């Protein structure tokens, strides 16, 4: 069962090339889904604003998410400064009794 859901909105930095960023994001997905503790990691492109993306993630716990931000592939993506973060939501399943 998923413990920690993340929804994050990102968009291209000024001057970033859309195709380059899409390629880098695709590689980030490929590498991230192999991480221990990653249950789901998807990046969706907005249809009406192609420069904007939504990250939809599920991690077993906070430690797994923290390790993700320390992973070489994540650090390499962030070093390129392709995108900026508009929001991050930390979510949990709410199960009715």
C-alpha positions as CSV (number, residue, x, y, z in Angstrom):
1,X,0.0,0.0,0.0
2,X,1.2,3.5,-0.8
3,X,2.4,5.5,2.1
4,X,3.3,8.9,0.6
5,X,1.8,10.4,-2.5
6,X,3.4,13.5,-4.1
7,X,1.9,15.7,-6.7
8,X,4.2,18.4,-8.0
9,X,3.8,21.0,-10.8
10,X,6.9,22.0,-12.7
11,X,7.5,24.2,-15.8
12,X,10.3,25.0,-18.1
13,X,12.8,27.6,-17.0
14,X,13.1,30.5,-19.4
15,X,15.2,29.6,-22.4
16,X,15.0,25.8,-21.8
17,X,14.3,23.7,-24.9
18,X,11.1,21.7,-24.6
19,X,12.4,18.6,-26.5
20,X,15.6,18.5,-24.4
21,X,13.6,18.8,-21.2
22,X,11.1,16.1,-22.3
23,X,14.0,13.7,-23.0
24,X,15.6,14.5,-19.7
25,X,12.3,13.9,-17.9
26,X,11.8,10.6,-19.6
27,X,15.3,9.5,-18.5
28,X,14.4,10.6,-15.0
29,X,11.4,8.4,-15.0
30,X,13.3,5.4,-16.3
31,X,15.9,5.8,-13.5
32,X,13.6,6.7,-10.7
33,X,11.2,3.8,-11.0
34,X,14.2,1.5,-10.3
35,X,14.8,3.1,-6.9
36,X,14.1,1.1,-3.8
37,X,11.0,2.6,-2.2
38,X,9.5,4.0,-5.4
39,X,6.0,2.6,-6.0
40,X,5.0,5.0,-8.8
41,X,6.7,7.9,-10.7
42,X,5.0,9.4,-13.6
43,X,5.3,12.7,-15.4
44,X,2.4,14.1,-17.4
45,X,2.6,17.0,-19.8
46,X,-0.3,19.5,-19.7
47,X,-2.2,19.6,-23.0
48,X,-3.1,23.3,-22.9
49,X,0.4,24.4,-21.6
50,X,3.0,22.1,-23.0
51,X,5.7,23.8,-21.0
52,X,4.1,22.6,-17.8
53,X,4.2,19.1,-16.3
54,X,2.7,17.3,-13.3
55,X,4.7,14.7,-11.4
56,X,2.7,12.0,-9.8
57,X,4.7,9.9,-7.3
58,X,4.1,7.3,-4.6
59,X,6.9,6.3,-2.2
60,X,6.9,3.8,0.6
61,X,7.9,6.5,3.1
62,X,9.7,9.8,3.6
63,X,13.1,8.1,3.7
64,X,12.6,6.7,0.2
65,X,11.7,10.2,-1.0
66,X,14.7,11.7,0.7
67,X,16.9,9.1,-1.0
68,X,15.4,10.0,-4.3
69,X,16.7,13.6,-4.0
70,X,20.1,12.2,-3.2
71,X,20.3,9.8,-6.1
72,X,22.9,10.6,-8.8
73,X,20.2,10.7,-11.6
74,X,18.1,13.2,-9.7
75,X,21.0,15.4,-8.8
76,X,22.1,15.3,-12.4
77,X,18.7,16.4,-13.6
78,X,18.4,19.2,-11.1
79,X,21.9,20.5,-11.9
80,X,20.7,21.3,-15.4
81,X,18.1,23.7,-14.1
82,X,15.7,22.7,-16.8
83,X,12.5,23.3,-14.8
84,X,11.2,25.2,-11.8
85,X,8.8,23.9,-9.2
86,X,5.4,25.7,-9.0
87,X,4.0,23.5,-6.2
88,X,4.5,20.3,-4.2
89,X,1.7,18.5,-2.5
90,X,2.2,15.8,0.0
91,X,-0.8,13.6,0.0
92,X,-2.2,10.5,1.7
93,X,-5.0,8.1,0.9
94,X,-8.1,8.8,2.9
95,X,-10.0,5.5,3.4
96,X,-13.5,5.7,4.7
97,X,-14.5,3.3,7.6
